[in-house]
Amino acid sequence: MSNETMTPKERVLKFLRGEKVDRPPVFSGMGNIIKPVLDKYGISFQQAHRDPEMMAKAASGMYREYGFECAVVPFDLGVEAEALGSVMNFYDDVENMLYPTIKEKCIKTVDDIKIPADISQAGRIPVIMGAISRLKEEFGDQVAVGTYILGPFTLAGQLKELDELLEESF
């Protein structure tokens, strides 16, 4: 018989606030997926990054199959850069699990910085929002659902060649 007195969501949120929990939560603040979950639900690694339903299934599968007490999306670090104009490589022709990377960075000079009029519709942001909506609908108040935002320097490195960024930063 379980001595658990909290839902997974309560446990994660209390832990993050530094409050007492019934046991340590099993969670990650980043998106996490593993091949057995993708295989069980018939999801390709590439689909999990571009389809809101597949992304949500992959994230929720980590809770259903392995007890991760969170569902965090996306699974890669390119969403914001893509929304601002960088070109992604999703490795569509590769069978292995290769995380998407930036194929072409969009900023050479400060004049290249262009903020979309409606950032919520840029790049894969609608995919992420759709996956979060599905996850919240599926889990309600039971499981922590979330996302993350890159820090400013990490994002800058996704938008501009890192060696140039470092030279210009010091």
ChimeraX attribute file (.defattr): number of C-alpha atoms within 10 A of each C-alpha:
attribute: neighborCount
match mode: 1-to-1
recipient: residues
	/A:1	3
	/A:2	4
	/A:3	7
	/A:4	11
	/A:5	11
	/A:6	14
	/A:7	14
	/A:8	22
	/A:9	20
	/A:10	19
	/A:11	26
	/A:12	24
	/A:13	15
	/A:14	16
	/A:15	16
	/A:16	10
	/A:17	9
	/A:18	9
	/A:19	10
	/A:20	10
	/A:21	16
	/A:22	14
	/A:23	12
	/A:24	10
	/A:25	20
	/A:26	14
	/A:27	21
	/A:28	13
	/A:29	14
	/A:30	18
	/A:31	21
	/A:32	19
	/A:33	20
	/A:34	13
	/A:35	14
	/A:36	12
	/A:37	19
	/A:38	21
	/A:39	12
	/A:40	11
	/A:41	13
	/A:42	13
	/A:43	18
	/A:44	17
	/A:45	27
	/A:46	21
	/A:47	17
	/A:48	22
	/A:49	23
	/A:50	19
	/A:51	18
	/A:52	24
	/A:53	20
	/A:54	22
	/A:55	32
	/A:56	26
	/A:57	23
	/A:58	34
	/A:59	29
	/A:60	29
	/A:61	21
	/A:62	23
	/A:63	18
	/A:64	13
	/A:65	11
	/A:66	11
	/A:67	14
	/A:68	20
	/A:69	24
	/A:70	28
	/A:71	32
	/A:72	28
	/A:73	29
	/A:74	29
	/A:75	22
	/A:76	13
	/A:77	20
	/A:78	23
	/A:79	26
	/A:80	19
	/A:81	24
	/A:82	22
	/A:83	18
	/A:84	19
	/A:85	20
	/A:86	22
	/A:87	18
	/A:88	17
	/A:89	14
	/A:90	18
	/A:91	15
	/A:92	13
	/A:93	7
	/A:94	10
	/A:95	10
	/A:96	12
	/A:97	12
	/A:98	13
	/A:99	15
	/A:100	19
	/A:101	18
	/A:102	18
	/A:103	12
	/A:104	16
	/A:105	20
	/A:106	20
	/A:107	20
	/A:108	13
	/A:109	9
	/A:110	7
	/A:111	7
	/A:112	10
	/A:113	13
	/A:114	11
	/A:115	11
	/A:116	13
	/A:117	8
	/A:118	7
	/A:119	13
	/A:120	13
	/A:121	13
	/A:122	18
	/A:123	22
	/A:124	20
	/A:125	18
	/A:126	16
	/A:127	23
	/A:128	26
	/A:129	17
	/A:130	17
	/A:131	30
	/A:132	24
	/A:133	15
	/A:134	19
	/A:135	26
	/A:136	18
	/A:137	10
	/A:138	14
	/A:139	16
	/A:140	12
	/A:141	13
	/A:142	16
	/A:143	23
	/A:144	22
	/A:145	23
	/A:146	18
	/A:147	15
	/A:148	13
	/A:149	12
	/A:150	14
	/A:151	8
	/A:152	9
	/A:153	12
	/A:154	13
	/A:155	16
	/A:156	16
	/A:157	17
	/A:158	25
	/A:159	25
	/A:160	19
	/A:161	15
	/A:162	15
	/A:163	10
	/A:164	12
	/A:165	15
	/A:166	12
	/A:167	8
	/A:168	8
	/A:169	7
	/A:170	5
